[in-house]
């Protein structure tokens, strides 16, 4: 059967274009707020925390503006899907992102903080939508007292 | 038309592109900006560093002009594919470039500041478009002078 040359070239070009256009890079951002324990407990008890995390973030931004809370970390790292991406800052974040079909990713992320021999840590396995911020969890210093803050974490995959 | 001829021509052009990429002399520029953690959180909330790093760079330059941010370091390395150059300074950079598609460059890269417990670093593998700045991630110095700041790291390859 004779196949037109133009069809073959078009098909090959389409294949290359599709492979090139496929987005193989992601950016993982972990934002950590430091909040006094009592205020943190109230925020963490909110039923909106998982369904509307932006609402909690707005509250936290207001608390930061009033100096009742602070941004402790903006750990970000961009890299290829399927690779271990590491950002070691105030907190150490190691993430692996898979997927990407229809904007949904599988994210495995570990966050820890070295504190003079103690290491509060968090490990999460989530499905996230590209660009959507999700509540990741909270951490406390295991040796801390009532006056030590709670750290509230959010993650975004872009 | 001979299908075998078309396939060979396509394969040959792809191989040539890869070989050409392997021999190419590359200049890798890392630019590091510093801003307060709060300013950085706002920037990361308002802009997409993954999809539009150019706009963020312009915004950072405005912040530098208004003294709300500063350029920490701009180390530059020259390398070829397969080599592992290193640079030590305000930030340390180690990288290895490997072949990628025409017009792009694959990088295995680590950017670090500080030593031991004070170390903050990004370790990742990413693909960059030649001549276009890409946001790599953040560093967060733990020394007293830098504690309240986030460093935003961009990479550009020519």
Interface residues (C-beta under 8 A of the other chain):
Chain A: X2 X3 X5 X8 X9 X12 X20 X24 X25 X26 X27 X29 X31 X57 X61 X64 X70 X71 X72 X73 X74 X75 X76 X77 X78 X79 X80 X83 X84 X85 X86 X87 X88 X89 X90 X114 X131 X158
Chain B: X1 X3 X6 X10 X37 X38 X40 X41 X42 X44 X45 X48 X49 X50 X51 X101 X117 X119 X120 X121 X122 X123 X124 X125 X126 X127 X134 X135 X136 X137 X138 X139 X140 X142 X150 X152
